Amino acid sequence: MSRDESEGPWHAEGLRFECTRCGACCTGAPGYVWVDLAEIKALAEFRGDSVDNFSRKYVRRVHNRLSLIEKPGGDCVFWDKAAGCTVYAARPVQCRTWPFWPENIESREAWEGVREVCPGAGRGNWFSLEEIQAAAARTPL
């Protein structure tokens, strides 16, 4: 029996997620971590750096947007295999809203694809439909 769309989205009852800091969303190519000036400032402050110096070292322009640079192989520049995300407390909105990105919640099949690569998807903290939609709306993808 298929779900009646008038009942709301397939995830209307909410979803579970708990970051395990496994790095699955931080590693591998291709990918961009979109940042705005406020996020760059927060990251620079977190690292004890000036915005200008931080930007020269870690930010690049992609068309008309700004992205963090990657390590060779596509891993986020702030991902460390032993330590995990080295800027977790100041991570950009794109990282904070994972896995509730619009393309990840558009269908049950898309969510199952996320669950295959992300060990925290489908377990841990329960997020309401409103929280999921708010995260998806904030995602700068």
C-alpha positions in Angstrom: 0.0 0.0 0.0 1.5 3.4 -1.0 1.4 6.4 1.3 -1.2 9.0 0.5 0.6 12.3 -0.3 -2.2 14.2 1.4 -0.9 12.7 4.7 2.3 14.7 4.2 5.8 13.7 3.3 7.0 10.1 3.7 9.0 11.1 6.8 6.0 12.9 8.5 6.5 10.8 11.6 10.1 12.1 11.9 13.5 10.4 11.5 16.4 9.4 13.7 20.0 10.5 13.4 23.1 10.5 15.6 26.4 11.7 14.3 29.0 8.9 14.9 31.8 11.1 13.6 32.7 8.3 11.2 33.6 10.8 8.4 31.5 9.2 5.7 30.0 12.6 4.9 33.4 14.3 5.1 35.5 12.1 2.9 35.8 11.3 -0.8 35.3 13.2 -3.9 33.6 15.0 -5.4 32.1 17.5 -3.1 32.0 21.1 -1.9 31.5 22.5 1.6 29.8 25.8 0.8 30.5 28.6 3.3 29.5 32.2 3.6 31.4 35.0 5.2 29.9 34.5 8.7 30.9 30.8 8.6 34.4 31.7 7.4 34.7 34.2 10.3 33.5 31.6 12.8 35.9 29.0 11.5 38.8 31.4 11.5 38.0 32.5 15.1 37.7 28.8 16.2 41.1 28.1 14.7 42.6 31.3 16.2 43.3 32.8 12.8 42.5 36.0 10.9 39.7 35.8 8.3 42.1 36.9 5.6 44.7 34.3 6.5 42.1 31.5 6.9 40.6 32.4 3.6 43.9 32.3 1.8 44.7 28.9 3.2 41.3 27.1 3.3 38.7 28.8 1.0 38.3 28.8 -2.8 35.9 30.4 -5.1 33.8 28.1 -7.2 31.9 30.2 -9.8 30.2 32.8 -7.6 30.3 30.8 -4.4 32.8 30.0 -1.7 33.9 26.5 -0.6 36.4 25.0 1.7 39.3 23.3 -0.1 39.8 19.6 0.0 42.7 17.4 0.6 44.0 15.2 -2.2 41.4 12.5 -2.8 38.5 14.8 -1.9 38.5 14.7 1.9 37.5 17.9 3.8 40.5 19.9 4.7 39.4 19.7 8.4 38.9 15.9 8.5 41.5 14.0 10.4 41.2 10.2 10.4 42.3 9.9 14.0 40.6 13.0 15.5 37.5 13.3 13.2 36.3 16.8 12.4 38.8 19.2 13.8 36.3 22.1 13.6 33.2 20.3 14.7 32.0 23.0 17.1 32.3 25.6 14.4 31.3 23.5 11.4 29.4 25.1 8.6 25.6 24.9 8.2 26.0 22.4 5.4 27.7 20.0 7.8 25.3 20.8 10.7 22.2 20.0 8.6 23.5 16.5 7.3 21.8 14.2 6.7 18.6 16.2 6.3 19.5 17.7 2.9 16.6 18.1 0.5 17.9 15.3 -1.9 18.4 12.9 1.1 14.8 13.3 2.3 13.0 13.6 -1.0 12.0 9.9 -0.9 12.3 6.8 1.3 14.7 5.3 -1.3 17.0 8.4 -1.1 17.0 8.0 2.7 17.8 4.3 2.5 20.8 5.3 0.3 22.0 7.6 3.1 21.5 4.8 5.6 23.8 2.6 3.5 26.7 5.0 3.8 26.0 6.8 7.1 25.9 4.6 10.3 24.2 7.4 12.3 21.2 7.7 9.9 18.2 5.8 11.3 19.4 5.6 14.8 19.9 7.9 17.8 18.0 11.1 18.4 14.6 11.5 16.9 14.0 14.6 14.8 10.4 15.9 14.1 9.1 16.7 10.6 9.5 20.4 11.5 13.1 20.0 12.6 13.9 18.0 9.4 12.2 20.6 7.2 14.0 23.5 9.0 17.4 21.8 8.4 16.6 21.1 4.8 15.6 24.7 4.3 18.9 25.9 5.8 21.1 23.6 3.6 23.1 25.8 1.1 23.2 23.1 -1.6 
